[in-house]
Amino acid sequence: MAEHDSDREDREPDEKGVPFDEDAVWRAIVAGYGDEPPDPPGARPFKPVEDLALLEKEPPNEGADGFEEPRPARPLGSSISFAPGVGPRDHTAPDPSEDDFDEDDEGHFVPPEPPPLPAADAAAKFAWLGVVGGPLLLLLAVVLGWDVTWWLTTLGIGGFLGGFATLVMRMRTDDDEGDDPGRGAVV
């Protein structure tokens, strides 16, 4: 590896017949540190984010005789489809009014009130108390640092299992023997 590097040092400065001053190159790099390089010819200046949704103004095309040539229509936008604050999620629909309807329109749909929930009996309430309360009791014992004794464990785990079994046993099966499943849709 050392032989390869020594060949390179000898070859680089005299390769094109121009002496190579490495110190001068480093001084130029250090002197230009922090400066922004110039824009390439024909480049447009940076556009702030607020102006991205606006159309760009371009100079008119002048033909050989000095008259302006019409520009071909170009599509709006580029790689940015929506600027911040201008997009489909920022659109708010106008509030509907009665003037929006014709004679044929029936008006806005208002759903009917839902039926009240069925009243739960005492067995269902205690079953839910065991399903939710058993694990909460054990969690509370751990968080508060209580001694988890055999009766606390039995109450927590037994309450959960007993409540779960009660709720499963009381589930409806909807097996009505009087209904014929082959009679089709009921309207």
C-alpha positions in Angstrom: 0.0 0.0 0.0 2.9 2.4 0.8 4.4 1.8 -2.6 1.1 2.7 -4.3 0.8 6.0 -2.3 4.4 6.9 -3.1 3.7 6.5 -6.8 0.7 8.7 -6.6 2.5 11.5 -4.9 5.1 11.6 -7.5 2.6 11.4 -10.4 -0.1 13.9 -9.3 1.8 17.3 -9.4 3.4 16.8 -12.7 0.6 15.0 -14.4 -0.5 18.0 -16.6 2.7 19.9 -16.4 1.3 22.5 -14.0 2.8 22.7 -10.5 0.4 21.8 -7.7 0.3 24.0 -4.6 -1.6 22.1 -2.0 -1.3 24.8 0.6 -2.9 27.4 -1.7 -5.8 25.1 -2.4 -6.4 24.6 1.3 -6.2 28.4 1.9 -8.8 28.9 -0.8 -11.1 26.3 0.8 -10.8 27.8 4.3 -11.3 31.4 2.9 -14.5 30.3 1.2 -15.9 28.4 4.2 -19.5 29.5 5.0 -20.0 31.3 1.7 -22.9 30.0 -0.4 -21.9 29.0 -3.9 -23.5 31.1 -6.7 -26.6 29.8 -8.4 -26.0 28.1 -11.7 -27.0 30.1 -14.8 -30.7 29.9 -15.5 -31.7 28.9 -12.0 -34.7 30.5 -10.3 -34.2 32.0 -6.9 -35.5 30.2 -3.8 -39.3 30.6 -3.2 -40.6 30.8 0.4 -43.2 28.2 1.5 -45.9 30.8 1.8 -45.7 31.5 -2.0 -45.6 27.9 -3.2 -49.4 27.9 -4.0 -49.1 31.1 -6.1 -48.5 31.0 -9.9 -45.1 32.0 -11.1 -44.8 35.1 -13.2 -42.7 34.5 -16.2 -41.3 37.1 -18.6 -43.2 37.3 -21.9 -41.9 35.5 -25.0 -40.8 37.9 -27.7 -40.4 36.7 -31.2 -38.0 37.9 -33.8 -40.2 40.8 -34.8 -40.6 42.1 -31.3 -44.2 40.9 -30.8 -45.2 38.7 -27.9 -45.8 35.1 -28.8 -48.6 33.2 -26.9 -47.2 30.7 -24.4 -48.5 27.2 -24.5 -50.7 26.3 -21.5 -48.8 24.6 -18.9 -50.2 22.6 -16.0 -50.3 24.1 -12.6 -48.1 22.8 -9.8 -45.1 20.7 -9.8 -43.8 18.1 -7.3 -45.8 19.9 -4.6 -49.5 19.2 -4.8 -50.7 21.4 -2.0 -49.0 24.1 0.0 -49.6 24.3 3.7 -53.0 25.7 4.5 -54.3 25.2 1.0 -55.8 21.7 0.5 -58.8 19.4 0.6 -58.6 19.0 4.4 -58.8 22.8 4.9 -62.1 23.0 3.0 -65.3 23.6 5.0 -68.6 22.8 3.5 -71.3 25.5 3.7 -74.1 24.9 6.1 -77.2 23.5 4.5 -80.2 25.7 4.3 -83.8 25.2 3.3 -83.1 27.2 0.1 -80.9 24.4 -1.2 -83.9 22.1 -1.9 -86.2 21.9 -4.9 -89.8 20.7 -4.9 -88.5 17.1 -5.5 -86.2 17.1 -2.5 -87.5 15.6 0.7 -85.2 17.3 3.2 -82.4 16.2 5.5 -82.4 12.7 7.0 -83.0 12.7 10.7 -82.4 9.3 12.2 -85.0 8.0 14.7 -84.3 7.8 18.4 -82.7 4.5 19.3 -84.7 2.2 21.5 -83.7 2.2 25.2 -81.2 -0.3 26.4 -82.8 -3.4 28.0 -82.9 -3.3 31.8 -80.3 -5.6 33.3 -81.3 -8.0 36.0 -79.3 -8.5 39.2 -77.4 -11.6 38.0 -76.1 -9.8 35.0 -75.0 -6.8 37.1 -73.1 -9.0 39.5 -71.5 -10.9 36.6 -70.2 -7.7 35.1 -69.0 -6.6 38.6 -67.0 -9.8 38.8 -65.6 -9.5 35.3 -64.4 -5.9 35.7 -64.0 -5.7 39.5 -61.9 -8.9 40.0 -58.9 -7.7 37.9 -59.2 -4.2 39.2 -59.1 -5.4 42.8 -55.8 -7.3 42.0 -54.4 -4.3 40.2 -55.3 -2.0 43.1 -53.6 -4.4 45.5 -50.4 -4.5 43.5 -50.3 -0.7 43.0 -51.0 0.1 46.7 -48.6 -2.5 47.9 -51.1 -4.6 49.8 -50.2 -8.2 50.8 -51.8 -10.4 48.2 -53.3 -13.0 50.5 -55.2 -16.2 49.4 -58.6 -14.6 50.0 -57.8 -11.5 47.9 -56.5 -13.7 45.1 -59.5 -16.0 45.3 -61.9 -13.0 45.2 -60.1 -11.4 42.2 -59.6 -14.5 40.1 -62.8 -16.2 41.2 -64.9 -13.1 40.6 -63.5 -12.8 37.1 -64.0 -16.4 36.2 -67.5 -16.6 37.8 -68.7 -13.5 36.1 -67.3 -14.5 32.7 -69.0 -18.0 33.0 -72.3 -16.4 34.1 -72.3 -14.0 31.1 -71.4 -16.8 28.6 -74.1 -19.1 30.0 -76.8 -16.4 29.8 -76.0 -15.4 26.1 -78.9 -15.8 23.7 -78.5 -18.4 21.0 -81.3 -17.0 18.8 -82.3 -20.5 17.8 -86.0 -20.0 17.2 -87.3 -23.4 16.1 -90.5 -21.8 14.7 -88.7 -19.9 12.0 -87.9 -21.7 8.7 -84.4 -20.6 7.6 -85.3 -21.3 3.9 -88.1 -18.8 3.5 -85.9 -15.9 2.3 -85.7 -12.3 3.3 -88.5 -10.8 5.4 -89.5 -7.3 4.4 
